[in-house]
Amino acid sequence: MSLPTATVATSRPPPSRDSLAMNLLLLEDADFIGADRVLLQGRRLKHLQDVHRAAVGDNLRVGRINGLMGQGQLLRLDTAEAELQISLDQPPPTKLPLTLLLALPRPKMLKRVLQTVASMGVPKLILLNSYRVEKSFWQTPFLQPEAIREQLILGLEQARDTVLPEVIIEKRFKPFVEDQLSELAQGSLGLVGHPGDYPSCPRAVSQTVTLAIGPEGGWIPYEVEKLQAAGLAPVQLGTRILRVETAVTALLARLF
């Protein structure tokens, strides 16, 4: 009787979650040393070495931030930098016809939500205040532009996209909803994701959507009334209370 072959463990540590997410090497304008040449350093160089285990001559998927995608051939790789010759001739995937309003989640969840939003193709995200949003959440360094951009890039790398979502921060709920939301949502299907005795969220819509998702536990009644007055209709996914990141994924998957 033959015995199962044992798996030999190695001392090499597993790659980080962020490293595993890079299905596309995203190129910054500053990376270019010529029309078709780039130099990579830092996180992306480490990714090439530790995850791709790339070698000179390998072809890799690349894309220019807010531009085209294509292929890059590795010309040189050492401990300091990698040089690639690139050809960009493919458009990025189409974005969802959506504007997403999201009550600001807790800081650790915000990082994951930003990655999810970018990977699922949301073109515009508005981070909004709510009664249930703790004031301390607005002080997090994860709301700094460079920190937001970092998480969006991780999401784009995962999904093989190049176009950064637009992120807008609105710290005052009432003025935004009363003065801007009606115009913003005009001509779209306006929806509020909210638990309660409301119609089920529609499936596979073909029109532009403006979707508002509240904090865990949902919007308070006053906020729901204000959102309704601006033209957004409450919908639900069932009786279970979902984490914000789960609600975002579930609603977008159901809608589109």
Buried (B, 14 or more C-beta within 10 A) or exposed (E): EEEEEEEEEEEEEEBEEBBEBBEBBBBEEEBBEEEBBBBBEEBBBBBBBBBBEBEEEBEBBBBBBEBBBBBBBBEEBEEEBBBBBBEBEBEBEEBBBBBBBBBBBBBEBBBBBBBBBBBBBBBBBBBBBBEBBEEEBBEBEBBEEEBBBBBBBBBBBBBBBBBBBEBEBBEEBEEBBEEBBBEBBEEBBBBBBBBEEBEEBBEEBEEBBBBBBBBBEBBBEEBBEBBEEBBBBBBBBEEEEBEBBBBBBBBBEBBB
